[in-house]
């Protein structure tokens, strides 16, 4: 996926924080059977609205893929652990919950689908 965590190119791979995987306990719901699109959002983030729509559409198109949205302000512990610096930030998890891709900013649908290819 396109996107970055800072103005200097940023991180689009796993590993920007100390945690390398997420499960139902961290997500607050069951992950997808094949992959999970995790979106970190904040209340007044306009790009988060479009990101929510894009990720929900992609999840609906691909069997076994779930979209989970996490309020960054409510989960500051997880935000810090993962090194999330802005919203929206999207993590792509494989079936085992490992973070295989991450990007900050509003993603394009094609980029989300391509990133899912790494996870499934």
TORZA-528564 format. One record per residue (C-alpha): residue number from 1; residue in three letters; x, y, z. Coordinates in Angstrom, 2 decimals. Layout:
TORZA-528564
<node><i>NUM</i><aa>ALA</aa><X>X</X><Y>Y</Y><Z>Z</Z></node>
...
***
This chain:
TORZA-528564
<node><i>1</i><aa>UNK</aa><X>0.00</X><Y>0.00</Y><Z>0.00</Z></node>
<node><i>2</i><aa>UNK</aa><X>1.06</X><Y>3.52</Y><Z>-0.59</Z></node>
<node><i>3</i><aa>UNK</aa><X>1.41</X><Y>5.73</Y><Z>2.42</Z></node>
<node><i>4</i><aa>UNK</aa><X>3.88</X><Y>6.76</Y><Z>4.99</Z></node>
<node><i>5</i><aa>UNK</aa><X>4.28</X><Y>7.56</Y><Z>8.63</Z></node>
<node><i>6</i><aa>UNK</aa><X>6.28</X><Y>10.74</Y><Z>8.16</Z></node>
<node><i>7</i><aa>UNK</aa><X>7.20</X><Y>13.28</Y><Z>5.56</Z></node>
<node><i>8</i><aa>UNK</aa><X>10.46</X><Y>11.46</Y><Z>4.79</Z></node>
<node><i>9</i><aa>UNK</aa><X>9.09</X><Y>8.42</Y><Z>3.03</Z></node>
<node><i>10</i><aa>UNK</aa><X>7.94</X><Y>6.52</Y><Z>6.11</Z></node>
<node><i>11</i><aa>UNK</aa><X>7.19</X><Y>2.89</Y><Z>6.73</Z></node>
<node><i>12</i><aa>UNK</aa><X>5.03</X><Y>0.70</Y><Z>4.54</Z></node>
<node><i>13</i><aa>UNK</aa><X>6.17</X><Y>-2.63</Y><Z>5.98</Z></node>
<node><i>14</i><aa>UNK</aa><X>5.68</X><Y>-4.42</Y><Z>9.25</Z></node>
<node><i>15</i><aa>UNK</aa><X>8.01</X><Y>-3.61</Y><Z>12.09</Z></node>
<node><i>16</i><aa>UNK</aa><X>7.55</X><Y>0.08</Y><Z>12.90</Z></node>
<node><i>17</i><aa>UNK</aa><X>6.63</X><Y>-0.81</Y><Z>16.49</Z></node>
<node><i>18</i><aa>UNK</aa><X>7.49</X><Y>-3.50</Y><Z>18.98</Z></node>
<node><i>19</i><aa>UNK</aa><X>4.45</X><Y>-5.69</Y><Z>18.33</Z></node>
<node><i>20</i><aa>UNK</aa><X>4.48</X><Y>-7.89</Y><Z>15.22</Z></node>
<node><i>21</i><aa>UNK</aa><X>1.05</X><Y>-9.52</Y><Z>15.46</Z></node>
<node><i>22</i><aa>UNK</aa><X>-2.48</X><Y>-8.83</Y><Z>16.72</Z></node>
<node><i>23</i><aa>UNK</aa><X>-5.22</X><Y>-11.16</Y><Z>17.88</Z></node>
<node><i>24</i><aa>UNK</aa><X>-8.85</X><Y>-10.94</Y><Z>18.94</Z></node>
<node><i>25</i><aa>UNK</aa><X>-7.88</X><Y>-9.52</Y><Z>22.35</Z></node>
<node><i>26</i><aa>UNK</aa><X>-6.13</X><Y>-6.51</Y><Z>20.82</Z></node>
<node><i>27</i><aa>UNK</aa><X>-8.62</X><Y>-6.07</Y><Z>17.97</Z></node>
<node><i>28</i><aa>UNK</aa><X>-11.71</X><Y>-6.28</Y><Z>20.16</Z></node>
<node><i>29</i><aa>UNK</aa><X>-13.28</X><Y>-8.78</Y><Z>17.76</Z></node>
<node><i>30</i><aa>UNK</aa><X>-12.40</X><Y>-11.91</Y><Z>15.82</Z></node>
<node><i>31</i><aa>UNK</aa><X>-9.95</X><Y>-11.42</Y><Z>12.95</Z></node>
<node><i>32</i><aa>UNK</aa><X>-10.72</X><Y>-12.61</Y><Z>9.43</Z></node>
<node><i>33</i><aa>UNK</aa><X>-10.09</X><Y>-16.23</Y><Z>8.54</Z></node>
<node><i>34</i><aa>UNK</aa><X>-7.72</X><Y>-15.32</Y><Z>5.69</Z></node>
<node><i>35</i><aa>UNK</aa><X>-6.67</X><Y>-11.74</Y><Z>6.49</Z></node>
<node><i>36</i><aa>UNK</aa><X>-7.67</X><Y>-8.66</Y><Z>8.46</Z></node>
<node><i>37</i><aa>UNK</aa><X>-7.57</X><Y>-4.99</Y><Z>7.49</Z></node>
<node><i>38</i><aa>UNK</aa><X>-7.01</X><Y>-3.00</Y><Z>10.68</Z></node>
<node><i>39</i><aa>UNK</aa><X>-7.72</X><Y>0.72</Y><Z>10.52</Z></node>
<node><i>40</i><aa>UNK</aa><X>-6.60</X><Y>3.14</Y><Z>13.22</Z></node>
<node><i>41</i><aa>UNK</aa><X>-8.86</X><Y>6.20</Y><Z>13.12</Z></node>
<node><i>42</i><aa>UNK</aa><X>-9.68</X><Y>9.30</Y><Z>15.13</Z></node>
<node><i>43</i><aa>UNK</aa><X>-12.99</X><Y>11.08</Y><Z>15.53</Z></node>
<node><i>44</i><aa>UNK</aa><X>-12.33</X><Y>14.17</Y><Z>13.42</Z></node>
<node><i>45</i><aa>UNK</aa><X>-10.16</X><Y>12.55</Y><Z>10.74</Z></node>
<node><i>46</i><aa>UNK</aa><X>-11.85</X><Y>13.16</Y><Z>7.36</Z></node>
<node><i>47</i><aa>UNK</aa><X>-9.57</X><Y>10.77</Y><Z>5.41</Z></node>
<node><i>48</i><aa>UNK</aa><X>-10.59</X><Y>8.08</Y><Z>7.95</Z></node>
<node><i>49</i><aa>UNK</aa><X>-14.15</X><Y>8.19</Y><Z>6.61</Z></node>
<node><i>50</i><aa>UNK</aa><X>-13.07</X><Y>7.43</Y><Z>3.04</Z></node>
<node><i>51</i><aa>UNK</aa><X>-10.61</X><Y>4.81</Y><Z>4.30</Z></node>
<node><i>52</i><aa>UNK</aa><X>-13.42</X><Y>3.10</Y><Z>6.24</Z></node>
<node><i>53</i><aa>UNK</aa><X>-15.52</X><Y>2.90</Y><Z>3.09</Z></node>
<node><i>54</i><aa>UNK</aa><X>-12.64</X><Y>1.59</Y><Z>0.95</Z></node>
<node><i>55</i><aa>UNK</aa><X>-11.60</X><Y>-1.09</Y><Z>3.44</Z></node>
<node><i>56</i><aa>UNK</aa><X>-15.18</X><Y>-2.22</Y><Z>4.04</Z></node>
<node><i>57</i><aa>UNK</aa><X>-15.73</X><Y>-2.56</Y><Z>0.29</Z></node>
<node><i>58</i><aa>UNK</aa><X>-12.55</X><Y>-4.60</Y><Z>-0.19</Z></node>
<node><i>59</i><aa>UNK</aa><X>-13.36</X><Y>-6.82</Y><Z>2.80</Z></node>
<node><i>60</i><aa>UNK</aa><X>-16.82</X><Y>-7.47</Y><Z>1.36</Z></node>
<node><i>61</i><aa>UNK</aa><X>-15.30</X><Y>-8.42</Y><Z>-2.01</Z></node>
<node><i>62</i><aa>UNK</aa><X>-12.76</X><Y>-10.95</Y><Z>-0.67</Z></node>
<node><i>63</i><aa>UNK</aa><X>-14.00</X><Y>-14.00</Y><Z>1.24</Z></node>
<node><i>64</i><aa>UNK</aa><X>-12.40</X><Y>-14.49</Y><Z>4.65</Z></node>
<node><i>65</i><aa>UNK</aa><X>-11.21</X><Y>-10.89</Y><Z>4.98</Z></node>
<node><i>66</i><aa>UNK</aa><X>-12.40</X><Y>-8.75</Y><Z>7.88</Z></node>
<node><i>67</i><aa>UNK</aa><X>-12.21</X><Y>-4.98</Y><Z>8.40</Z></node>
<node><i>68</i><aa>UNK</aa><X>-11.62</X><Y>-3.86</Y><Z>11.98</Z></node>
<node><i>69</i><aa>UNK</aa><X>-11.57</X><Y>-0.19</Y><Z>12.93</Z></node>
<node><i>70</i><aa>UNK</aa><X>-9.83</X><Y>0.90</Y><Z>16.12</Z></node>
<node><i>71</i><aa>UNK</aa><X>-10.28</X><Y>4.32</Y><Z>17.70</Z></node>
<node><i>72</i><aa>UNK</aa><X>-6.71</X><Y>5.52</Y><Z>18.20</Z></node>
<node><i>73</i><aa>UNK</aa><X>-7.67</X><Y>7.79</Y><Z>21.10</Z></node>
<node><i>74</i><aa>UNK</aa><X>-9.29</X><Y>4.92</Y><Z>23.00</Z></node>
<node><i>75</i><aa>UNK</aa><X>-6.38</X><Y>2.53</Y><Z>22.40</Z></node>
<node><i>76</i><aa>UNK</aa><X>-3.32</X><Y>4.71</Y><Z>23.05</Z></node>
<node><i>77</i><aa>UNK</aa><X>-1.52</X><Y>1.70</Y><Z>24.52</Z></node>
<node><i>78</i><aa>UNK</aa><X>-1.76</X><Y>-0.18</Y><Z>21.24</Z></node>
<node><i>79</i><aa>UNK</aa><X>-1.00</X><Y>2.96</Y><Z>19.20</Z></node>
<node><i>80</i><aa>UNK</aa><X>2.25</X><Y>3.39</Y><Z>21.14</Z></node>
<node><i>81</i><aa>UNK</aa><X>3.16</X><Y>-0.29</Y><Z>20.91</Z></node>
<node><i>82</i><aa>UNK</aa><X>2.66</X><Y>-0.28</Y><Z>17.15</Z></node>
<node><i>83</i><aa>UNK</aa><X>4.33</X><Y>3.07</Y><Z>16.52</Z></node>
<node><i>84</i><aa>UNK</aa><X>1.22</X><Y>4.60</Y><Z>14.92</Z></node>
<node><i>85</i><aa>UNK</aa><X>1.99</X><Y>8.27</Y><Z>14.24</Z></node>
<node><i>86</i><aa>UNK</aa><X>-1.08</X><Y>9.45</Y><Z>12.30</Z></node>
<node><i>87</i><aa>UNK</aa><X>-4.59</X><Y>8.49</Y><Z>11.30</Z></node>
<node><i>88</i><aa>UNK</aa><X>-5.66</X><Y>6.77</Y><Z>9.27</Z></node>
<node><i>89</i><aa>UNK</aa><X>-3.06</X><Y>4.03</Y><Z>9.51</Z></node>
<node><i>90</i><aa>UNK</aa><X>-3.91</X><Y>0.66</Y><Z>8.02</Z></node>
<node><i>91</i><aa>UNK</aa><X>-2.32</X><Y>-2.65</Y><Z>9.00</Z></node>
<node><i>92</i><aa>UNK</aa><X>-2.79</X><Y>-5.78</Y><Z>6.92</Z></node>
<node><i>93</i><aa>UNK</aa><X>-2.70</X><Y>-8.97</Y><Z>8.99</Z></node>
<node><i>94</i><aa>UNK</aa><X>-2.34</X><Y>-12.49</Y><Z>7.63</Z></node>
<node><i>95</i><aa>UNK</aa><X>-4.42</X><Y>-15.43</Y><Z>8.91</Z></node>
<node><i>96</i><aa>UNK</aa><X>-2.06</X><Y>-15.87</Y><Z>11.89</Z></node>
<node><i>97</i><aa>UNK</aa><X>-2.45</X><Y>-12.18</Y><Z>12.86</Z></node>
<node><i>98</i><aa>UNK</aa><X>1.05</X><Y>-11.20</Y><Z>11.75</Z></node>
<node><i>99</i><aa>UNK</aa><X>1.42</X><Y>-7.66</Y><Z>10.44</Z></node>
<node><i>100</i><aa>UNK</aa><X>2.54</X><Y>-8.06</Y><Z>6.83</Z></node>
<node><i>101</i><aa>UNK</aa><X>1.93</X><Y>-4.52</Y><Z>5.59</Z></node>
<node><i>102</i><aa>UNK</aa><X>1.21</X><Y>-1.07</Y><Z>6.97</Z></node>
<node><i>103</i><aa>UNK</aa><X>0.59</X><Y>2.36</Y><Z>5.54</Z></node>
<node><i>104</i><aa>UNK</aa><X>-0.48</X><Y>5.76</Y><Z>6.82</Z></node>
<node><i>105</i><aa>UNK</aa><X>-2.87</X><Y>7.97</Y><Z>4.92</Z></node>
<node><i>106</i><aa>UNK</aa><X>-5.89</X><Y>7.24</Y><Z>2.78</Z></node>
<node><i>107</i><aa>UNK</aa><X>-5.19</X><Y>4.12</Y><Z>0.67</Z></node>
<node><i>108</i><aa>UNK</aa><X>-6.36</X><Y>3.47</Y><Z>-2.87</Z></node>
<node><i>109</i><aa>UNK</aa><X>-8.52</X><Y>0.39</Y><Z>-3.39</Z></node>
<node><i>110</i><aa>UNK</aa><X>-5.99</X><Y>-1.14</Y><Z>-5.81</Z></node>
<node><i>111</i><aa>UNK</aa><X>-3.23</X><Y>-0.75</Y><Z>-3.22</Z></node>
<node><i>112</i><aa>UNK</aa><X>-5.33</X><Y>-2.45</Y><Z>-0.53</Z></node>
<node><i>113</i><aa>UNK</aa><X>-6.08</X><Y>-5.37</Y><Z>-2.86</Z></node>
<node><i>114</i><aa>UNK</aa><X>-2.39</X><Y>-5.70</Y><Z>-3.75</Z></node>
<node><i>115</i><aa>UNK</aa><X>-1.40</X><Y>-5.65</Y><Z>-0.07</Z></node>
<node><i>116</i><aa>UNK</aa><X>-3.96</X><Y>-8.38</Y><Z>0.64</Z></node>
<node><i>117</i><aa>UNK</aa><X>-2.12</X><Y>-10.51</Y><Z>-1.90</Z></node>
<node><i>118</i><aa>UNK</aa><X>0.82</X><Y>-10.62</Y><Z>0.52</Z></node>
<node><i>119</i><aa>UNK</aa><X>-1.40</X><Y>-11.74</Y><Z>3.38</Z></node>
<node><i>120</i><aa>UNK</aa><X>-3.49</X><Y>-14.50</Y><Z>1.81</Z></node>
***
